Amino acid sequence: MHESSLAKQILATVLDRGAREGAVRVRAVRGWIAETERLSVESITFHFRALARGTIAEDADLDLLVRHVEARCVACGAVFLPDHHVLLCPRCGSTDGELLGRVGILVESMDVEG
């Protein structure tokens, strides 16, 4: 369940940043996830809320933008959307591809109390 592990990473970042800022409560978290597979924002939010129970991030609003990163086939030049981290060209079948964008997670901002 990839969404659960992403939610854990987001929560860890939020709790770490909140502790450094002396937050007693996190009200909102804004950021993005760039991935090579299709993700459900609803599922990530569900897992984040479940994992955040009992922490300063409990009941925080999670506002995420999910971007699917495209790839380009080195062999034939086709641009395509990878599926589940596999860079398999749908045109020629080559696995020699390059990602055309940054992947990862970024918590851009948080609204905190305290």
N, C-alpha and C positions, 0 to 999 in steps of 0.2 A: 504494500500500500504506500505508494510514493507520496501522496498528499499528506499522510501522517508524518513522515519523516521531514517533509518541508515545513509543516506546522511546528514541529519540535525545534527546527533550526531558527525559525522566525521568533518563537517564544524565547529561546535562549538569548538571542540578540536583544530582544526587548527587555528581558529581565536584567541582562548585563548593563545595557545602556541606562535603564531606569535606576539601577543601583548606583552607577557612577554619577547620575544627576540628582541623587537623593530623593527620588520619587517615592511617594507613598501610594500612588495609584496611577495607572496608565489608562487614559480615557480613549485614545484613538491611536492607531498605527497605520501609516501610509507607506506604500512601497511597490516594488514590482518583482516579478519572477519571470525570467527568460529561460525557456526550456526547449528541448528538442522532442518533447512529447506533449500530447494534449492533456491538460490538467483541468480539474474542476475547482473553481474558486469557492463554490459552495462547500465542497468537501474539505478543502484546506481550512476554511473558516470554521467549519464544524469541529475539526480536530484541534484547531487553535483554541477555541472556546473550551473544549473538554480538558485540554492539557493545562489551560490557564486557571482552572478552578483552584481557589485557595492561594493564588499569587496576587501580586499587585496589578497584574494584567487581567484579572477576572472581569468579565463584562466589557472589555475594551472592544471598540469597533475596529474591524480589520478591513482596510480599503486597499485591495491589491489589484494591480494591472498584470495580467498574464499575457506574455508575448511568446508566440511560437517562433523559434529561430529557424530560418531557412538554411539550406546547404546547397553547394554547387558541386557537381560532379567534375572531378579533375579530368576524367577520360573524355567526356563528350560535351561538357559545359552546361548541361541541364541544371536548372534551379528547381529544387523540390523541398517539400516539408518532410524531414526525417520522421520515422515512426519508432518510438521507444528507444531512442539513442542509437539507432542503426542507420548508418549512412549508406543505404543501398539505393543506388540510382534506379528510378522506375523506368528510365528510357533504355539504358544499356546494361544494367545489372552490376555495374562496378561498385566496389565498396571503398573506392578511393575518392573521398569527398572532403570538402572543407566547409566549416560553419561560417555563415555570413553575418554573424552577430555574436554578441557577448551572452553567455549563459550564466545563470546564478540568481541569487536573491539579494535585494537591497532594501533595507528599511530606510526610507528617505527621511521620515519625520515622525515624531510622536507628540501627542498632547498628554502632559502629565500634571499631576497635582503634587505639591510638596516640594 
